[in-house]
Every structure is written in C-alpha cells, then in structure tokens.
Amino acid sequence: MINTRDFGLGCFFILVLISNLFAQDKKIEIGTTDVAVNQYFKMTLTVENERLKNYSPFPDIEGFVKRGTSSSSSTSFINGKMTSSQSITQNYQPTREGNFNVPGFSMEVNGEQISVSSFTIKVGEAKQQQQRRSNDPFGDPFDMFRKRESEPTEFIDVEADAFLALTTDKPEVYVGEGFTTTLAFYVAESNRADMRFYDLGKQITDIVKEIKPASCWEENFNIDNINGQPVTINNRAYTQYKIYQAAFYPLNLDEISFPSVGLKLIKYKVAKNPSFFGRNRMEDYETFYSKPKTVKVKELPPHPLKERVAVGDYRLAEKINSLELKTGESFNYSFNIIGEGNISAMEEPSLPTTDAFDFYAPNVKQDITRSSGRVTGTKSFNYYGIPNEPGSYKLGDYFQWIFFNPEEDKYDTLRSNQTLVVSGASRKNEYILSNDMGSFYDGVEFKDNTLSGLNDGSWMTILTNIFIVIMLGLTGYMVFKK
C-alpha cells in the first residue's frame, strides 16, 4: 500500500527538481533583419538564472563590421522566488546596401552549444533622422529618444589614471638571500575610466613564464583572489591589485633582470552624446606595461662553508626527552630551526664522528608560511641517539648549524645548549663481544700456517686411483653380464 504522505512529498521534490532544471536557460536572439545602412543590426546572447562565465565570439557577417558590445543584467523577486538574467549584445554596422544571407552557426555558452538557424538580413538605403516631433497629440513623447538607439553612436576614449608596476623590496641581495617581487595594477582614486580585468588566469600564466628568473629558487605566494588594497604613492591615493607575488632566492651571482610585461584590460569608451535610452559605452581594450627591473647579486664574505650555508635570519628551538641516561638507553633530540629565509633549501647539521654516541639519520619536517611579503617557517631535524660511554656531554659540541645573517652582515652559529649526563658501564666491551667469531676460531693462532703442496700426500693419490679402477671394473662387469 502506498503511503499518501510519502507519495506527495516525492512528487513535490520531483517537481522542484524539474523546475530547477528548466529554470536555467540560454538563448541567442536575432534583432530586426530589415535595417538601413546607417543603422545597427543586433544579436543578443541571454543567460537566465546562472552567471555568464564564458562564451565563444559572435560570428562574423559578410557586409557588416562589428562595432562593440554592450551588456545588461536584471534580477527580480516574484512570490519569494528570485530570477535573474544577463545579456551581451553584439552590434553590427552595415558596410553597403543589399541582402545578406547568414548561414546557421553555433556558439559555446558556459560549455553548452547554442545553435541558430540561417537567416537573411536586408539592408536598405539610409534613413533620414526625424528632426522634429510629430504633431500627433497621442504620440509617445519618448519616441525621439528611443530612435537614437538605432543610430550609430560616437564614442570617445577616457584616459585611465592607472599603471602596472613590478617592484622588489630589495635592490641588491647576497647569493641565497631572499627578496620579494610583486606585480600589481594601481588605479588612482581620481581615475574616471571604466576598466575590467580580462582573461586574467591565462595572462598571469604567460607573465610568470616571462618574469620568473631561471637562476633563482621560487616561493610563490599563490594569489587566488585579487582584492583592492588602498595605498599611498607620492602623496596620492591609489588602489593596489596584486596580480602576482613571489620570493626569489638567487642560486648564483648572475644579475636578475625582470623584463617589461603587459597586462590587457577591458576598457570602455563612453558615448560622446549620452542618451537615456541609448547605449552609452562600448567595450574596448588597453594594454598596460610595467618597466624593466634589475636586482644585483653579490658574493658572500669569505668562509670555509660559504658555498653550503643558508642565508637568512634564524633562531634555534631544541627539545630532548631526557638529560640523564644510562649507556645503551636511547634518547630523542629535536633541532628546530625557526626564522625567515629559504626554508626548503636548509641542510641538516653536520655531526662529527664520535665513539661516545651512536646517532642515526634524522627525520626531517618543514612548515613554510608565505604571507605579508615574507617567507617564514620551521625546519625540524629529529634525531635518535644512544650513548656508549659514561660522562657529561655538551650537545653543542655535536649539534651546531652555521648560517649567514644578511641583516647583521655576518656569519652566525646555532648551537645546542643542552648537557647530557650519562652513567653506567662503557659499551666498548659489548662491541668486542659482538665481533667474537666463536670457539671454532679460538685455536687459530696456535696452528701451523705453513703452505704444503698437493704432491706431499702421495699415499692418498694411490688409494684414490685404486678406488677408481675398482669402480670401473665393477661397472664393466655389470654391463657384460646383462
């Protein structure tokens, strides 16, 4: 038996699902196909109840030239339900009179193909514009303004008060010293030009390929959302839009050169004579270019380990599970380097050879934070050790890490401050016993080690030959008997 309540709920959810499926709509509308040579033919792409993410170009039409696009959007609430639409209109300017056949075509809109059947556009002679209003007392008083919509509009360019800049926080660095590079677009508070970012993902990918130095290690700040931040430059207010930011660490003495790069933006032209009903802006493009930038790289001061040391500002945080041990007891020791620099390139401390301890290769862990134009973090070296000899040991004699501090312009050493006290018997005898070969070898030193030739045992040779003859005889006897 069917439960009426469950059946009703099921029908309700099915209807909601169907309504949602049909709520989203994409269509291409063809404007009037009978136009004068001085009027626009229009084609409009409309998307309802979803965002217009991407669309392929409008088709080219023989006898017409594209004259920019316009966009519009609307949102309404009816009976508590929201509906929205977004439209892009492409304008076509006829180049001559005549009939023009437009073959069927399709456009990709948000990943879906929208098809349009073939049609014909008739372009007639130019129409003289109405100069004065009709004397019809019942006429629409706004007709004279609406007619301007079909007239070609003259647009003018508005100069943008904006610029693209690639900056670095340091003009000169040591080999291995990090510097932060920022590519940003700056718009002045007094700017009056209407602009939009265009195909930013692809442009950034191409720009990074151009500016990323081959002789540097990169730590990318991975800017996902471009948000404006107010800044002041030369006492003028700007909004900064960071497009790309990374810290670079030179691997050699090669000078680092950043070339000039371009960023293409959508920039709208405005109508010379704006009207209430007409289109008052036209989409256009403008490319902004950054200036080239150079960062000099200098050699580290003389030091036996200058080719291997890290460069940055670091401090030590250490941890040990016990400071009092017996010989043979294991312990865990963490040597944690914290600070600002190329965390990824840090090498583990170089431990001296010693019989007092058995140290095993460390487990390594690193945490890196990239924010506010800085790369900071921690690199941990976790050691497992076993003491072999009793005594008091300063771990600073074994665990130390040398680096170069560019802020203080000198080399420095991070050294353990822990002292380990070991009691118990020496494990040296354990090594001797572990290397004992057994009782079989105990009398080796008392045996004669003089070499003797094989000819010295002649009687053994005679017995061997007799045995072989007997075996051959028995074999022959068995064969002939059969």
ZIMO-V489160 format. One record per pair of residues at least 24 apart in sequence whose C-alpha atoms are under 7 Angstrom apart, sorted by the first residue. I is the first residue (numbers start at 1). J is the second residue. D is the distance in Angstrom with one decimal. If there is no record, write none. Layout:
I & J & D
I & J & D
This chain:
23 & 49 & 6.6
24 & 48 & 5.5
24 & 49 & 5.2
24 & 50 & 6.5
27 & 114 & 6.8
33 & 120 & 6.8
33 & 121 & 4.6
33 & 122 & 6.0
34 & 121 & 6.1
34 & 122 & 4.9
34 & 123 & 6.1
35 & 122 & 6.4
35 & 123 & 5.1
35 & 124 & 6.3
36 & 123 & 5.3
36 & 124 & 4.6
36 & 125 & 5.5
36 & 126 & 5.1
36 & 127 & 6.2
37 & 94 & 5.5
37 & 96 & 6.3
37 & 97 & 6.1
37 & 123 & 5.8
37 & 124 & 5.8
37 & 125 & 5.7
37 & 126 & 5.1
38 & 126 & 5.4
38 & 151 & 6.8
38 & 152 & 6.9
39 & 93 & 6.8
39 & 150 & 5.4
39 & 151 & 5.4
39 & 152 & 6.3
40 & 91 & 6.0
40 & 92 & 5.5
40 & 93 & 5.1
40 & 150 & 6.0
40 & 152 & 6.8
41 & 91 & 6.0
41 & 92 & 5.1
41 & 93 & 6.6
42 & 89 & 6.6
42 & 90 & 5.8
42 & 91 & 4.8
42 & 92 & 6.2
43 & 89 & 5.7
43 & 90 & 5.3
43 & 91 & 6.8
44 & 87 & 6.6
44 & 88 & 5.7
44 & 89 & 4.3
44 & 90 & 6.3
45 & 87 & 5.5
45 & 88 & 5.2
45 & 89 & 6.4
46 & 85 & 6.8
46 & 86 & 5.7
46 & 87 & 4.3
46 & 88 & 6.6
47 & 85 & 5.6
47 & 86 & 5.3
47 & 87 & 6.4
48 & 84 & 5.7
48 & 85 & 4.2
48 & 86 & 6.4
49 & 83 & 5.8
49 & 84 & 4.8
49 & 85 & 5.9
52 & 86 & 6.8
52 & 110 & 6.6
53 & 110 & 5.8
54 & 109 & 6.1
54 & 110 & 5.3
55 & 108 & 5.5
55 & 109 & 4.4
55 & 110 & 6.2
56 & 107 & 5.6
56 & 108 & 5.3
56 & 109 & 6.7
61 & 102 & 6.7
63 & 94 & 5.9
63 & 95 & 5.5
63 & 96 & 6.5
64 & 92 & 5.7
64 & 93 & 5.3
64 & 94 & 4.4
64 & 95 & 5.5
65 & 92 & 5.5
65 & 93 & 5.3
65 & 94 & 6.6
66 & 91 & 5.9
66 & 92 & 4.6
66 & 93 & 6.3
67 & 91 & 5.3
67 & 92 & 5.6
67 & 93 & 6.3
68 & 282 & 5.6
68 & 283 & 5.6
69 & 282 & 6.1
69 & 283 & 5.9
70 & 282 & 6.3
70 & 283 & 7.0
97 & 123 & 4.9
97 & 124 & 5.4
97 & 125 & 6.4
98 & 122 & 6.0
98 & 123 & 5.2
98 & 124 & 6.7
99 & 123 & 6.2
145 & 277 & 6.4
146 & 277 & 5.7
146 & 278 & 7.0
148 & 278 & 6.2
149 & 277 & 6.5
149 & 278 & 4.4
149 & 279 & 6.7
153 & 271 & 6.6
154 & 271 & 5.8
154 & 272 & 5.7
155 & 269 & 5.8
155 & 270 & 5.2
155 & 271 & 4.3
155 & 272 & 5.3
156 & 269 & 5.5
156 & 270 & 5.5
156 & 271 & 6.2
156 & 272 & 5.9
157 & 269 & 4.9
157 & 270 & 6.7
158 & 193 & 5.5
158 & 269 & 6.5
159 & 193 & 6.3
160 & 191 & 6.1
160 & 192 & 6.8
160 & 193 & 5.1
161 & 187 & 6.3
161 & 188 & 5.7
161 & 191 & 4.8
162 & 186 & 5.5
162 & 187 & 4.4
162 & 188 & 5.8
163 & 187 & 6.8
163 & 288 & 6.4
164 & 288 & 5.9
164 & 289 & 5.8
164 & 290 & 5.1
165 & 290 & 4.8
165 & 291 & 6.6
166 & 290 & 6.1
166 & 291 & 7.0
171 & 295 & 5.2
171 & 296 & 6.6
172 & 295 & 5.4
172 & 296 & 4.7
172 & 297 & 5.9
173 & 296 & 6.4
173 & 297 & 5.1
173 & 298 & 6.2
174 & 297 & 5.5
174 & 298 & 4.8
174 & 299 & 5.8
174 & 300 & 6.1
175 & 250 & 5.3
175 & 251 & 6.1
175 & 252 & 5.9
175 & 253 & 6.4
175 & 297 & 6.1
175 & 298 & 6.2
175 & 299 & 5.9
175 & 300 & 6.6
176 & 249 & 5.1
176 & 250 & 5.1
176 & 251 & 5.9
176 & 310 & 6.9
176 & 311 & 5.6
177 & 249 & 5.5
177 & 250 & 6.8
177 & 311 & 5.4
177 & 312 & 6.4
178 & 247 & 6.1
178 & 248 & 5.4
178 & 249 & 4.5
178 & 341 & 6.3
179 & 247 & 5.4
179 & 248 & 5.6
179 & 249 & 6.8
180 & 246 & 5.7
180 & 247 & 4.3
180 & 248 & 6.4
180 & 373 & 6.2
181 & 245 & 5.6
181 & 246 & 5.5
181 & 247 & 6.1
182 & 244 & 5.9
182 & 245 & 4.5
182 & 246 & 6.8
183 & 242 & 6.2
183 & 243 & 5.7
183 & 244 & 5.1
183 & 245 & 6.3
184 & 240 & 6.4
184 & 241 & 5.3
184 & 242 & 4.3
184 & 243 & 5.2
184 & 244 & 6.9
185 & 240 & 5.9
185 & 241 & 5.1
185 & 242 & 6.5
186 & 238 & 6.1
186 & 239 & 5.6
186 & 240 & 4.7
186 & 241 & 6.3
187 & 238 & 5.4
187 & 239 & 5.2
187 & 240 & 6.7
188 & 237 & 6.1
188 & 238 & 4.3
188 & 239 & 6.4
189 & 237 & 5.6
189 & 238 & 5.4
194 & 267 & 5.9
194 & 268 & 5.6
195 & 265 & 6.6
195 & 266 & 5.5
195 & 267 & 4.4
195 & 268 & 6.4
196 & 265 & 5.8
196 & 266 & 5.0
196 & 267 & 6.5
197 & 265 & 5.0
197 & 266 & 6.2
198 & 264 & 6.5
198 & 265 & 5.2
198 & 266 & 5.9
207 & 261 & 6.6
211 & 258 & 5.4
211 & 259 & 6.4
213 & 256 & 6.7
215 & 250 & 6.0
215 & 251 & 5.7
215 & 252 & 6.7
216 & 248 & 5.7
216 & 249 & 5.1
216 & 250 & 4.4
216 & 251 & 5.4
217 & 248 & 5.5
217 & 249 & 5.0
217 & 250 & 6.6
218 & 246 & 6.6
218 & 247 & 5.8
218 & 248 & 4.8
218 & 249 & 6.7
219 & 246 & 5.5
219 & 247 & 5.1
219 & 248 & 6.5
220 & 245 & 6.4
220 & 246 & 4.3
220 & 247 & 6.5
221 & 245 & 5.6
221 & 246 & 5.4
221 & 370 & 5.8
253 & 297 & 5.4
253 & 298 & 6.3
253 & 299 & 6.7
254 & 297 & 6.6
255 & 295 & 6.3
255 & 296 & 5.1
255 & 297 & 5.7
256 & 294 & 5.7
256 & 295 & 5.1
256 & 296 & 6.4
257 & 293 & 5.9
257 & 294 & 4.5
257 & 295 & 6.5
258 & 292 & 5.5
258 & 293 & 5.0
258 & 294 & 6.1
259 & 292 & 4.7
259 & 293 & 6.7
260 & 289 & 6.4
260 & 290 & 5.1
260 & 291 & 5.0
260 & 292 & 4.6
261 & 289 & 5.5
261 & 290 & 5.5
262 & 287 & 6.0
262 & 288 & 5.4
262 & 289 & 4.3
262 & 290 & 6.5
263 & 287 & 5.4
263 & 288 & 5.3
263 & 289 & 6.4
264 & 288 & 6.4
309 & 402 & 6.3
309 & 403 & 5.1
309 & 404 & 6.8
310 & 346 & 6.2
310 & 403 & 5.0
310 & 404 & 6.3
311 & 341 & 6.6
311 & 403 & 5.8
311 & 404 & 4.8
311 & 405 & 6.0
311 & 406 & 6.9
312 & 340 & 5.8
312 & 341 & 4.7
312 & 404 & 6.4
312 & 405 & 5.2
312 & 406 & 6.3
313 & 339 & 5.6
313 & 340 & 5.4
313 & 341 & 6.7
313 & 405 & 5.5
314 & 338 & 5.5
314 & 339 & 4.3
314 & 340 & 6.5
315 & 339 & 6.2
315 & 414 & 6.8
316 & 414 & 6.1
323 & 419 & 6.8
323 & 420 & 4.8
323 & 421 & 6.1
324 & 420 & 6.1
324 & 421 & 4.9
324 & 422 & 6.0
325 & 421 & 6.4
325 & 422 & 4.9
325 & 423 & 6.4
326 & 422 & 5.2
326 & 423 & 4.7
326 & 424 & 5.3
327 & 387 & 5.1
327 & 388 & 5.2
327 & 389 & 6.2
327 & 390 & 6.4
327 & 422 & 6.3
327 & 423 & 6.2
327 & 424 & 5.5
327 & 425 & 6.6
327 & 426 & 6.9
328 & 386 & 5.7
328 & 387 & 5.8
328 & 388 & 6.1
329 & 386 & 5.8
329 & 387 & 6.8
330 & 384 & 7.0
330 & 385 & 5.6
330 & 386 & 4.5
331 & 384 & 6.0
331 & 385 & 5.4
331 & 386 & 6.5
332 & 383 & 5.7
332 & 384 & 4.9
332 & 385 & 6.5
333 & 382 & 5.8
333 & 383 & 5.1
333 & 384 & 6.6
334 & 380 & 6.6
334 & 381 & 5.7
334 & 382 & 4.4
334 & 383 & 6.2
335 & 380 & 5.8
335 & 381 & 5.1
335 & 382 & 6.4
336 & 378 & 6.7
336 & 379 & 5.8
336 & 380 & 4.3
336 & 381 & 6.3
337 & 378 & 5.6
337 & 379 & 5.3
337 & 380 & 6.3
338 & 377 & 5.9
338 & 378 & 4.5
338 & 379 & 6.7
339 & 376 & 5.6
339 & 377 & 5.8
339 & 378 & 6.7
340 & 375 & 5.8
340 & 376 & 4.3
340 & 377 & 6.6
341 & 375 & 6.2
341 & 376 & 6.3
343 & 368 & 7.0
343 & 377 & 6.6
343 & 379 & 6.6
348 & 381 & 6.9
349 & 399 & 6.5
349 & 400 & 6.1
349 & 401 & 5.3
351 & 398 & 5.6
351 & 399 & 6.4
352 & 398 & 6.2
356 & 387 & 6.0
356 & 388 & 5.1
356 & 389 & 5.2
357 & 385 & 6.6
357 & 386 & 5.6
357 & 387 & 4.4
357 & 388 & 5.4
358 & 385 & 5.5
358 & 386 & 5.1
358 & 387 & 6.4
359 & 383 & 7.0
359 & 384 & 6.1
359 & 385 & 4.5
359 & 386 & 6.7
360 & 384 & 5.6
360 & 385 & 6.3
388 & 426 & 6.1
388 & 427 & 5.2
389 & 426 & 4.8
389 & 427 & 6.4
390 & 422 & 4.7
390 & 423 & 4.7
390 & 424 & 5.9
390 & 425 & 6.6
390 & 426 & 6.4
391 & 421 & 6.0
391 & 422 & 5.1
391 & 423 & 6.4
392 & 419 & 6.9
392 & 420 & 5.8
392 & 421 & 4.5
392 & 422 & 6.2
393 & 419 & 5.5
393 & 420 & 5.1
393 & 421 & 6.3
394 & 418 & 6.1
394 & 419 & 4.4
394 & 420 & 6.3
395 & 419 & 5.9
395 & 420 & 7.0
